[in-house]
Amino acid sequence: MPLAAIITIAVIAGVIVLIVAVTFALRARRHKRLSQQLVKRNDDQVHYVFVVNPSKPQAAQRRAHIEQFCRDKGLTDVEFIDTQLDKDGRACAKEALANGADVVVAVGGDGTVRTVASAMSDTGHAMGIIPIGTGNLFARNMGIPIDDIDAALTVATSHGSRHVDVGRLSLLDDPKADHGHAFLIIAGVGFDAAMIDDTDPQLKKNISWLAYFVGGVKNLFTPKYRGDVTITSTDGSMHTRHGVAFRTFMAGNCGQIPVFSLMPNASYDDGILDFEIIDTSGGIFGWANLFGDVVHQTITGKPGSNPLSTNSTMDQIQGVSAEITLEKPVLAQVDGDMLGRTRHLRFTVDREALCVRVPEVAPDMSATGIIPPIRD
């Protein structure tokens, strides 16, 4: 690897370390404020079903902790359903609702949360989250504690909910698809999917979300992708761009990832998706420019490229749907779950379709989320 590339990567790594340190300091401050809020919440004595991903480290210990927490709180109507290789969170949540669950709690990472949310969408029933994954991006965006299981359990089993949007990615060239794949954070095709696909699971367990940085380095010099993109605006108008070349195309429901802001304007309850078309040129220098763009918008809170960038672009467009037809099949992902390759896909959004129990709610958002009947 050229010396300039090594220096560039080293500088990027140094900036990441600095931002991580600041992030941890801010997290400690938020944790203290959250503790003061949770003591004011009222328990909700309803039928809970915990959907647990048993493959996660310490899943058995977490289950025992949850059982003890429920006993201490006097929550007696509690059930557990484990995900399996042939039974994902969506299937488990449907089973839970059929069993009469009032609140379904996803115990796992973003994949478990995503698939449970897919079934909970539009049912009116509340969903809780106990994050035990590596990224836990949706929990972070919702302000749900990721390092305090008792605090997360308090949020999940007490009154205080918020309705959020659910994104859907439909693979239009898959004849077997019977539903759009839900996403709560970010879905995309191109570099981001290739990066996730090339991330070592063991490394991810060891260093958490930083493992994606390694997966990204492996794909810095892959060819660009090209296709036609049609975005539908909130007023119903459609805008098509032909032959768009890009490194990655993403649709965001939430824009915050650990340390950085990918889509500063993304809001999880506005009924709009934030589409981001990213491109680079000039090899490693283009990627360095792109990193500077992300840092710039993280600091300023405003979307778009750094004014000093010369070899990268970050076009951000809001809309209610986007359809892409690609020249060649590319990898697609939803919230870090791989969907395989596709040439024809569509992003859509279901506005405020999911009721999630969260730490901070406005006075008019304290619904329990129990609204029968249950809908499939």
Residue pairs with C-beta under 8 A, 6 or more apart in sequence:
2 284
4 284
5 283
5 284
8 284
8 285
8 287
8 288
9 217
9 284
11 288
12 288
12 291
13 213
15 291
15 295
16 210
16 213
16 259
19 259
19 260
19 295
19 298
20 259
23 258
23 259
30 143
31 145
31 147
31 148
34 143
34 145
34 151
34 359
35 151
37 359
37 360
38 151
38 154
38 155
38 158
38 359
41 154
41 155
41 158
41 159
41 160
42 158
42 159
43 73
43 74
43 75
43 157
43 158
44 103
44 157
44 158
44 159
44 368
45 74
45 75
45 77
46 77
46 102
46 103
46 368
46 370
47 77
47 78
47 79
47 100
47 101
47 102
47 103
48 70
48 75
48 77
48 78
48 79
48 101
48 102
48 103
48 104
48 105
48 128
48 156
48 157
49 78
49 79
49 80
49 81
49 96
49 99
49 101
49 103
49 104
49 105
50 63
50 66
50 78
50 79
50 80
50 81
50 105
50 107
50 130
51 81
51 82
51 83
51 89
51 92
51 93
51 96
51 104
51 105
51 106
51 107
51 108
51 112
51 116
52 59
52 62
52 63
52 80
52 81
52 82
52 83
52 107
52 108
53 59
53 82
53 83
53 89
53 107
53 108
53 109
53 111
53 112
53 132
54 60
54 82
54 83
55 83
56 62
56 108
56 109
56 132
56 133
57 132
57 205
58 132
59 107
59 108
59 132
62 107
62 130
62 132
62 149
63 80
63 107
65 149
66 107
66 130
66 149
66 153
67 78
69 149
69 150
69 153
70 76
70 78
70 157
73 157
75 157
79 96
79 99
79 101
81 92
81 95
81 96
82 92
83 89
83 92
83 108
83 112
83 115
88 115
89 106
89 108
89 111
89 112
89 113
89 114
89 115
89 116
89 118
89 119
90 115
90 116
90 118
90 119
91 119
92 116
93 104
93 106
93 115
93 116
93 118
93 119
93 120
94 119
94 376
96 104
97 104
97 119
97 120
97 123
97 125
97 374
98 374
101 125
102 125
102 126
102 368
102 369
102 370
103 125
103 126
103 127
103 128
103 156
103 157
103 357
103 368
103 369
103 370
104 116
104 120
104 125
104 126
104 127
104 128
105 127
105 128
105 129
105 130
105 156
105 157
106 112
106 113
106 116
106 117
106 127
106 128
106 129
106 130
107 130
107 132
108 130
108 131
108 132
108 133
109 131
109 132
109 133
109 134
109 135
109 136
110 133
110 135
110 136
110 137
110 138
110 184
110 185
110 335
110 336
110 337
111 133
111 335
111 336
111 337
112 133
113 129
113 131
113 138
113 139
113 184
113 335
114 138
114 182
114 183
114 184
114 334
114 335
114 337
115 182
116 127
117 127
117 166
117 182
117 184
117 354
118 166
118 179
118 181
118 182
120 127
120 354
120 355
121 166
121 182
121 350
121 353
121 354
122 350
122 353
122 375
123 371
123 374
123 375
124 355
124 369
124 370
124 371
124 372
124 374
124 375
125 355
125 369
125 370
125 371
125 374
126 161
126 355
126 356
126 357
126 367
126 368
126 369
126 370
127 354
127 355
127 356
127 357
127 369
128 155
128 156
128 157
128 356
128 357
129 138
129 139
129 142
129 144
129 152
129 155
129 156
129 356
129 357
130 149
130 152
130 153
130 156
131 139
131 144
131 145
131 146
131 152
132 149
134 204
134 205
134 208
134 209
134 211
135 208
135 209
135 257
135 258
135 336
136 146
137 185
137 254
137 256
137 257
137 258
137 335
137 336
138 184
138 185
138 254
138 335
139 145
139 146
139 152
140 146
140 256
140 258
141 185
141 254
141 256
141 268
142 162
142 164
142 268
142 356
142 358
142 359
143 358
143 359
143 360
144 152
144 155
144 358
144 359
145 151
145 152
145 155
145 359
146 152
151 359
155 357
155 358
155 359
156 357
158 357
159 366
159 368
160 357
160 358
160 359
160 361
160 365
160 366
161 355
161 356
161 357
161 358
161 361
161 365
161 366
161 367
161 368
161 369
162 269
162 355
162 356
162 358
162 361
162 365
163 269
163 352
163 353
163 354
163 355
163 356
163 365
164 184
164 253
164 268
164 269
164 352
164 353
164 354
164 356
165 253
165 268
165 269
165 270
165 271
165 272
165 349
165 350
165 351
165 352
165 353
165 354
166 182
166 183
166 184
166 253
166 349
166 350
166 353
166 354
167 182
167 183
167 184
167 187
167 251
167 253
167 273
167 334
167 347
167 348
167 349
167 350
168 180
168 181
168 182
168 183
168 347
168 348
168 349
168 350
169 180
169 181
169 183
169 187
169 251
169 332
169 334
169 339
169 345
169 346
169 347
170 177
170 180
170 181
170 345
170 346
170 348
171 177
171 181
171 332
171 339
171 340
171 342
171 344
171 345
172 323
172 342
172 344
172 345
172 346
173 342
173 343
173 344
173 345
174 342
180 346
180 348
181 187
181 334
181 337
181 339
182 334
183 251
183 253
183 334
183 335
184 253
184 254
184 268
184 335
184 354
185 252
185 253
185 254
185 257
185 335
186 192
186 250
186 251
186 252
186 253
186 254
186 255
186 257
186 262
186 263
186 335
187 250
187 251
187 332
187 333
187 334
187 335
187 347
188 248
188 249
188 250
188 251
188 332
188 333
189 225
189 248
189 249
189 324
189 326
189 330
189 331
189 332
189 333
189 342
189 345
190 225
190 246
190 247
190 248
190 249
190 330
190 331
191 216
191 219
191 222
191 247
191 248
191 278
192 248
192 250
192 333
193 248
193 330
193 331
193 332
193 333
193 338
194 215
194 219
194 222
194 331
195 212
195 215
195 216
195 218
195 219
196 212
196 215
196 333
196 336
196 338
197 215
197 331
197 333
197 338
198 215
198 218
198 219
199 211
199 212
199 214
199 215
200 211
200 214
200 215
203 211
203 214
204 211
204 212
209 257
209 258
220 283
220 284
220 287
221 283
224 245
224 246
224 247
224 279
225 245
225 246
225 247
225 248
225 249
225 326
225 327
225 328
225 330
226 243
226 244
226 245
226 246
226 326
226 327
227 243
227 244
227 324
227 325
227 326
227 327
227 343
228 240
228 241
228 242
228 243
228 244
228 324
228 325
229 240
229 241
229 244
229 249
229 277
229 322
229 323
229 324
230 238
230 239
230 240
230 241
230 322
230 323
230 324
231 238
231 239
231 275
231 317
231 319
231 321
231 322
232 238
232 239
232 319
232 320
232 321
232 322
233 239
233 318
233 319
233 320
234 271
234 272
234 318
234 319
234 320
244 277
245 279
246 277
246 278
246 279
247 278
247 279
247 280
248 276
248 278
249 275
249 276
249 277
249 278
249 324
250 262
250 263
250 275
250 276
250 278
251 273
251 274
251 275
251 276
251 322
251 347
252 262
252 263
252 266
252 273
252 274
252 275
252 276
253 266
253 268
253 273
253 349
254 263
254 266
254 268
255 261
255 262
255 263
255 264
255 265
255 266
255 274
256 262
259 298
260 294
260 295
260 298
261 294
261 297
261 298
261 301
262 276
262 294
263 274
263 276
263 303
263 316
264 297
264 298
264 300
264 301
264 302
264 303
265 274
265 303
265 316
265 318
266 273
266 274
269 351
269 352
270 351
271 320
271 349
271 351
271 352
272 318
272 319
272 320
272 349
273 318
273 319
273 320
273 321
273 322
273 347
273 348
273 349
274 303
274 316
274 317
274 318
275 316
275 317
275 318
275 319
275 322
275 347
276 314
276 315
276 316
276 317
277 313
277 314
277 315
277 316
277 317
278 290
278 312
278 313
278 314
278 315
279 312
279 313
280 286
280 287
280 289
280 290
280 311
280 312
280 313
281 311
281 312
282 289
282 310
282 311
285 311
286 311
286 312
287 312
289 305
289 306
289 309
289 310
289 311
289 312
290 309
290 312
290 314
292 306
292 308
292 309
292 312
293 304
293 305
293 306
293 309
293 312
293 314
294 314
295 306
296 305
296 306
297 303
297 304
297 314
303 314
303 316
304 314
304 316
305 312
305 313
305 314
320 348
320 349
321 346
321 347
321 348
321 349
322 346
322 347
323 344
323 345
323 346
323 347
324 344
324 345
324 346
325 343
325 344
326 342
326 343
326 344
327 343
328 343
329 341
329 342
329 343
330 341
330 342
330 343
331 338
331 339
331 340
331 341
332 338
332 339
332 340
332 341
332 342
332 345
333 339
355 367
355 369
357 369
